């Protein structure tokens, strides 16, 4: 959906360049394109109609202000209405209850409830400093209970044991009693899902809700589900008083219609978005920022947050001090930079948050290939001895062959990595002492020459 809308709106902005006013004609042209993009993205038809009507009502006859062009003004209106459709601002999770605050996770099988339960546990532990207990009421899916046990341990929370021969209601009440006795702040209840909505599922989850009286009932929905997400959302809304939505798999090849549809269909705010398979891949959902991503404006705030969370500040400061003092930049430092990139979620995750104008320049770059290249470089360096990493000049023909065999690559790739390292090392030497300031001034002077001032990075 993001790329389709971005392409259509960018083209319209160019076509409307020079027009002094927003007219019925140019609004109709734009809305036709937007309508098609939304329908292609599997947004529910009633949601599309409502969205288009709101945009049209606000756009018609509006004067173009200041330096803005009609196309830019229309994009601004679309951006505001996209954010409004998904719920303005941020809807925080509600923990205002006598501990333990019970959070019930609902949704169909395959939506990612179990993994999301562990991700939410990790979020509550790290961001809210809460003591968290998880329990699985899924007595139908093979290994569901063991899966929750495994991911809960990885998240740093505590898991309450249950068995497939127990009743979900019995499990939930036992877990609640344990949570009270052991002073847990939050109890996360992972419920059973089905491949489709059925009466047994709905009765079971209604009974569980009535007995546990959760402070939050979160509907977990797969962002790639398309129109089916709308039917599922309606059914769960009729059965349960949903308090929030968690969108999963937003990092997949998703057309993203669920993000726009589910909020309006259920009336419940989107509280979280799953953006990767890792346990830290859960973001608090911000409608305005997500609207910006859809329109190709990027999400620089999320990018800064991701980089800040992923960077080892102590290691970065040590490297900075090393460069400043003139000590040699070696392959251990090079490896550290590659691993920092991985900790930040990799290239594709970072690129996803950049504005489309910037990512378009890297459009020819194959992200999968770039990610594999980074992993290959890491493997090559890890096949070296500690001495070779400290003194790369020792790596001659026989050593190169051994390193290539150890990392499963050709000798040419070892040569390529060493050449890139030398370029990086040369750049670091120029930064010694006050060299960094000189380099920055030189880069500033290069802008007028069309060079952009940025040296080519080796990865």
C-alpha positions in Angstrom: 0.0 0.0 0.0 2.8 2.4 0.9 4.5 2.2 -2.4 1.3 2.3 -4.4 -0.1 5.4 -2.7 3.3 7.1 -2.7 3.8 6.6 -6.5 0.3 7.8 -7.3 0.5 10.9 -5.1 4.0 11.8 -6.2 2.8 11.7 -9.8 -0.2 13.9 -9.0 1.9 16.5 -7.2 4.0 16.8 -10.4 1.0 17.0 -12.7 -0.6 19.7 -10.5 2.6 21.8 -10.4 1.9 25.4 -11.4 -1.9 25.3 -10.7 -2.9 28.1 -8.4 -6.0 26.5 -6.9 -7.5 23.2 -5.8 -10.4 22.6 -8.1 -13.2 20.0 -8.4 -11.3 18.5 -11.4 -7.9 18.0 -9.9 -9.4 16.8 -6.6 -11.4 14.1 -8.6 -8.2 13.1 -10.4 -6.4 12.6 -7.1 -9.2 10.9 -5.3 -9.6 8.4 -8.1 -6.0 7.4 -7.8 -6.2 7.2 -4.0 -9.4 5.2 -4.1 -7.7 2.6 -6.4 -4.6 2.4 -4.2 -6.7 1.8 -1.1 -8.9 -0.8 -2.7 -5.8 -2.6 -4.0 -4.5 -2.5 -0.5 -7.5 -4.5 0.7 -9.0 -1.6 2.7 -12.7 -2.3 3.4 -15.0 -0.6 0.9 -17.1 1.3 3.6 -13.8 2.7 5.0 -12.6 3.8 1.6 -15.9 5.6 0.9 -15.8 7.4 4.2 -12.2 8.3 3.8 -12.7 9.7 0.3 -15.7 11.7 1.3 -13.8 13.3 4.2 -10.8 14.2 2.0 -13.0 15.7 -0.7 -15.0 17.8 1.7 -11.9 19.3 3.2 -10.0 19.8 -0.1 -12.6 21.4 -2.3 -12.1 25.1 -2.8 -9.3 25.3 -0.2 -6.8 28.1 -1.0 -3.2 27.1 -1.5 -1.3 28.7 1.4 2.1 30.3 1.2 4.7 28.4 -0.8 2.7 25.2 -0.9 1.5 23.9 -4.3 -2.0 22.3 -4.8 -0.5 18.8 -4.9 1.4 19.3 -1.6 -1.8 20.7 0.0 -3.8 17.6 -1.1 -1.1 15.3 0.2 -1.2 17.1 3.5 -5.0 16.6 3.7 -4.6 12.9 2.8 -1.9 12.6 5.5 -4.2 14.1 8.2 -7.2 11.9 7.2 -5.0 8.8 7.1 -3.9 9.5 10.7 -7.5 10.2 11.7 -8.7 6.9 10.2 -6.1 4.9 12.1 -6.7 6.9 15.3 -5.0 10.2 16.1 -1.9 10.1 18.2 -0.9 7.3 20.5 -3.2 5.1 22.6 -1.2 3.8 25.5 -1.8 0.5 27.2 -4.0 0.8 30.3 -2.5 -0.7 33.5 -4.7 1.3 35.9 -6.0 -1.6 38.0 -5.4 -3.3 41.2 -2.4 -5.6 40.5 -2.3 -7.9 38.7 -3.6 -6.1 35.7 -5.0 -8.8 33.4 -4.4 -8.4 29.6 -6.4 -10.9 27.4 -4.9 -11.6 24.0 -7.6 -12.5 21.3 -7.4 -13.4 17.6 -7.4 -16.1 15.1 -4.8 -18.9 14.9 -1.7 -17.7 12.9 -2.1 -14.0 13.7 0.9 -14.2 16.0 -0.8 -14.0 19.4 1.8 -16.2 21.3 4.8 -14.3 19.9 3.0 -11.0 20.5 2.3 -12.0 24.1 6.1 -12.4 24.7 6.9 -9.2 22.9 4.4 -7.3 25.0 5.9 -8.9 28.2 9.3 -7.7 27.1 7.9 -4.2 26.4 6.2 -4.0 29.8 9.4 -5.2 31.6 11.8 -2.9 29.8 9.6 0.2 29.2 7.2 0.1 32.1 9.4 -1.7 34.7 6.6 -4.3 35.5 6.8 -7.8 36.9 5.0 -9.9 34.3 3.5 -13.4 34.3 2.3 -15.2 31.1 -0.1 -18.1 30.8 -1.4 -20.1 27.8 -5.0 -21.1 27.6 -4.5 -22.6 24.1 -5.1 -26.3 24.9 -5.9 -27.2 21.3 -2.8 -26.3 19.2 0.1 -28.7 19.5 3.0 -27.2 21.3 1.3 -23.9 21.9 2.0 -24.0 25.7 5.7 -25.0 25.1 6.0 -22.2 22.6 4.8 -19.6 25.1 7.1 -21.1 27.7 10.1 -20.7 25.4 9.4 -17.1 24.2 8.5 -16.0 27.7 11.9 -17.1 29.0 13.5 -15.2 26.1 11.5 -12.1 27.0 12.6 -12.2 30.7 9.1 -12.8 32.1 7.8 -15.7 34.2 5.6 -18.4 32.7 2.7 -20.1 34.5 2.5 -23.8 33.6 -0.7 -25.3 32.0 -1.5 -28.6 30.3 -3.7 -29.6 27.3 -6.0 -31.7 29.5 -7.0 -28.6 31.5 -9.9 -26.3 30.8 -9.0 -22.7 29.7 -11.1 -21.2 32.4 -9.5 -23.4 35.1 -6.0 -22.3 33.8 -6.9 -18.6 33.8 -8.2 -18.6 37.3 -5.2 -20.6 38.7 -2.8 -18.2 36.9 -4.6 -15.2 38.4 -4.5 -16.6 41.9 -0.7 -17.3 41.5 -0.2 -13.8 40.2 -2.0 -12.3 43.2 0.0 -14.4 45.7 3.3 -13.6 44.1 2.7 -9.9 43.6 2.9 -9.7 39.8 2.0 -6.4 38.2 0.6 -7.8 34.9 -0.8 -11.2 33.9 -0.8 -11.8 30.1 -3.3 -14.5 29.0 -2.7 -16.1 25.6 -6.0 -17.5 24.4 -6.7 -20.2 21.8 -7.3 -19.3 18.2 -9.0 -21.1 15.4 -8.4 -21.1 11.6 -11.9 -19.5 11.3 -14.4 -18.0 13.7 -16.7 -20.5 15.4 -19.2 -20.5 18.3 -17.1 -22.7 20.5 -14.1 -20.2 20.3 -16.4 -17.2 21.0 -18.1 -18.9 24.0 -14.8 -19.9 25.5 -13.2 -16.5 25.2 -16.4 -14.8 26.5 -16.4 -17.0 29.6 -12.7 -16.3 30.2 -13.3 -12.6 29.8 -16.1 -12.7 32.3 -14.1 -14.6 34.9 -10.8 -12.7 34.6 -12.3 -9.2 34.1 -9.2 -8.0 32.1 -8.3 -4.3 32.1 -7.2 -4.7 28.4 -8.6 -7.1 25.8 -6.3 -6.8 22.8 -7.3 -8.1 19.3 -4.2 -9.4 17.5 -4.7 -9.2 13.7 -2.3 -10.1 10.9 -1.7 -7.0 8.7 -1.4 -9.3 5.7 -4.9 -10.8 6.2 -6.6 -8.3 3.8 -10.4 -8.3 3.7 -10.7 -11.3 6.0 -9.3 -9.1 8.8 -12.5 -7.1 8.6 -14.9 -10.1 9.1 -12.7 -11.3 12.0 -12.7 -7.9 13.6 -16.5 -7.6 13.4 -16.9 -11.1 15.0 -14.6 -10.4 17.9 -16.0 -6.9 18.5 -19.5 -8.4 18.8 -18.3 -11.0 21.3 -15.9 -9.0 23.4 -15.4 -5.4 24.6 -12.1 -4.9 22.7 -9.9 -2.2 24.2 -7.1 -2.2 21.6 -5.6 -3.7 18.5 -2.2 -5.2 17.9 -1.2 -5.3 14.2 1.3 -8.0 13.4 3.6 -8.7 10.4 3.7 -5.0 9.3 7.3 -5.8 8.2 6.1 -8.4 5.7 5.1 -7.9 2.0 1.8 -6.5 3.3 -0.6 -4.3 1.4 -1.5 -3.0 4.8 -5.3 -2.5 4.4 -5.9 -3.9 7.9 -4.2 -0.9 9.5 -6.8 1.4 8.0 -9.8 -0.9 8.2 -9.7 -2.5 11.6 -9.6 0.7 13.6 -12.8 2.0 12.0 -14.6 -1.3 12.0 -14.0 -2.1 15.8 -13.8 1.5 17.1 -10.8 0.2 19.2 -7.5 2.1 19.0 -4.4 0.4 17.4 -2.0 0.2 20.4 1.0 -1.8 19.0 2.5 -2.8 15.7 4.7 -5.9 15.2 7.6 -4.7 12.9 9.9 -7.8 13.1 10.0 -11.4 14.2 12.4 -10.5 17.0 11.1 -10.1 20.6 12.0 -6.4 20.6 10.1 -5.9 17.3 7.0 -4.4 18.9 6.4 -0.6 18.5 3.8 1.6 20.2 1.6 2.5 17.3 1.6 6.2 16.4 -1.1 7.0 13.8 0.5 10.2 12.5 3.9 8.5 12.1 2.4 5.5 10.4 0.5 7.8 8.0 3.8 9.4 7.1 5.3 6.0 6.3 2.4 5.2 4.1 2.8 8.4 2.1 6.5 7.9 1.8 7.4 10.6 4.2 9.4 8.2 6.3 9.5 8.0 10.1 12.6 9.7 11.3 11.6 9.7 14.9 11.3 5.9 14.9 14.6 5.7 13.0 16.3 7.7 15.8 14.7 5.5 18.5 15.8 2.3 16.7 19.4 3.5 16.3 19.6 4.8 19.9 18.2 1.5 21.3 20.5 -0.6 19.1 23.8 1.2 19.5 26.2 0.1 22.2 27.1 3.6 23.5 30.1 2.4 25.5 31.5 0.6 22.5 30.8 3.7 20.3 32.6 6.0 22.7 35.6 3.7 22.9 35.9 3.7 19.1 35.6 7.5 19.0 38.3 7.8 21.6 40.5 5.3 19.6 40.1 7.2 16.4 40.8 10.6 18.0 44.0 9.3 19.6 45.2 7.9 16.3 45.3 4.2 17.5 44.8 1.8 14.6 41.3 1.0 13.4 41.5 -2.8 13.1 39.2 -5.6 11.9 37.8 -6.0 15.4 36.4 -2.5 15.1 35.2 -3.2 11.6 33.3 -6.3 12.9 31.9 -4.3 15.7 30.4 -1.8 13.2 28.8 -4.6 11.3 27.3 -6.2 14.4 25.9 -2.8 15.5 24.1 -2.6 12.2 22.5 -6.0 12.9 21.5 -4.9 16.4 19.7 -1.9 14.9 17.5 -4.3 12.8 19.6 -4.4 9.6 19.6 -2.3 6.5 16.0 -3.0 5.4 14.5 -2.0 8.8 16.4 1.3 8.7 15.6 2.0 5.1 11.9 1.4 5.7 11.8 4.4 8.0 13.5 6.8 5.6 11.5 9.2 3.3 10.8 7.7 -0.1 12.9 10.4 -1.9 16.0 9.1 -0.1 15.2 5.4 -0.5 14.4 5.9 -4.2 18.1 6.9 -4.7 19.0 3.5 -3.2 16.2 1.8 -5.2 18.6 -0.1 -7.4 20.1 -1.6 -4.2 18.9 -5.1 -3.5 18.2 -5.1 0.2 18.3 -8.9 0.6 21.6 -9.0 -1.3 23.0 -6.2 0.9 21.9 -8.0 4.1 23.5 -11.2 2.9 26.7 -9.3 2.1 26.9 -7.9 5.6 26.5 -11.4 7.1 29.2 -12.7 4.7 31.6 -10.0 5.8 30.9 -10.9 9.4 31.6 -14.6 8.7 34.9 -13.8 6.9 36.2 -11.7 9.9 35.1 -14.3 12.4 37.1 -16.9 10.4 40.3 -14.9 11.2 42.5 -15.4 14.2 42.7 -12.7 16.9 46.2 -11.7 15.7 45.0 -11.4 12.0 42.1 -9.1 13.1 44.5 -6.9 15.0 47.2 -6.9 12.2 45.4 -7.4 8.8 48.7 -6.8 7.0 49.7 -10.4 8.0 47.0 -11.8 5.8 48.7 -13.1 2.7 47.8 -15.8 0.1 47.8 -18.9 2.3 46.0 -17.2 5.2 43.4 -15.8 2.7 42.8 -19.3 1.4 42.3 -20.6 4.9 39.9 -17.8 5.8 37.9 -18.2 2.6 37.5 -22.0 3.3 36.6 -21.3 6.9 33.8 -18.8 6.0 32.6 -20.7 2.9 33.5 -18.0 0.3 35.9 -17.4 -2.5 39.3 -15.8 -2.0 38.2 -12.9 -4.1 35.6 -12.0 -1.5 38.2 -12.0 1.3 40.3 -9.6 -1.0 37.2 -7.4 -1.5 36.6 -7.2 2.3 40.2 -6.3 3.0 40.1 -3.6 0.3 37.0 -2.1 1.9 38.6 -2.3 5.3 41.6 -0.4 4.0 39.3 2.4 2.6 37.6 2.6 6.0 40.9 2.6 7.8 42.2 5.4 5.6 39.1 7.4 6.4 39.6 6.9 10.1 43.2 8.0 9.9 42.0 11.3 8.4 39.7 11.8 11.4 42.7 11.6 13.8 42.9 14.7 16.1 41.3 17.6 14.3 41.1 15.8 11.0 37.4 15.2 11.5 36.6 18.9 11.4 38.7 19.4 8.3 36.9 16.5 6.6 33.5 18.0 7.5 34.5 21.3 6.0 35.8 19.6 2.9 32.6 17.7 2.6 30.6 20.9 2.9 32.6 22.4 0.1 31.8 19.4 -2.1 28.1 19.9 -2.0 28.2 22.6 -4.7 30.0 20.1 -6.9 27.1 17.7 -6.8 29.1 15.1 -4.8 26.7 15.3 -1.8 29.8 15.3 0.4 29.4 11.8 1.6 32.2 9.2 1.3 31.2 5.7 0.0 30.7 3.4 3.0 32.0 -0.1 2.7 28.7 -1.7 3.7 
